[in-house]
Amino acid sequence: MAARPALIAAVALPLFLLAGCKGGEQPAGDSGTAAASAAQGRISTLDAATLAGKLKAGEVELVDVRTPEEFAAGHIPGAVNMPLESFDPAALPHVEGKQTVLYCHSGRRSGLAAEAVAATGADAVHLQGGISAWESAGEPVAK
């Protein structure tokens, strides 16, 4: 019976080591998961009141990730439409001195877009509660 744990260890250790290879060699000094998490950007949210203040101060660039139909029905003034269905983080507007803020109807789709941005290594910000929270706070909507 004493040989059984040694046999399990002899089989499990190589399998464990192979599982981390992912089919290819890693560059020297690359620790795999540590490098992947280091490349991940941060995701944060803004509430409607904070966004309104930043918008009035000219500090933000707004990106609405809802459908073109939803955007046409009403959007935060100054926003550009980049629907989630075709969202490309590389196409986000980068305006010097401004923070890009994503939003949708409730915050779910903008959260997904923020995850896509963060996966590129960039930080992402989205509106907590979406345009619903914006409207509930009494902020203006353009049509």
Secondary structure as GFF3:
##gff-version 3
##sequence-region A 1 143
A	DSSP	alpha_helix	3	19	.	.	.	ID=ss1
A	DSSP	alpha_helix	33	38	.	.	.	ID=ss2
A	DSSP	beta_strand	43	46	.	.	.	ID=ss3
A	DSSP	alpha_helix	48	56	.	.	.	ID=ss4
A	DSSP	beta_strand	60	64	.	.	.	ID=ss5
A	DSSP	alpha_helix	68	73	.	.	.	ID=ss6
A	DSSP	beta_strand	80	81	.	.	.	ID=ss7
A	DSSP	three_ten_helix	84	86	.	.	.	ID=ss8
A	DSSP	three_ten_helix	89	91	.	.	.	ID=ss9
A	DSSP	beta_strand	99	103	.	.	.	ID=ss10
A	DSSP	alpha_helix	108	119	.	.	.	ID=ss11
A	DSSP	beta_strand	124	127	.	.	.	ID=ss12
A	DSSP	alpha_helix	130	136	.	.	.	ID=ss13
###
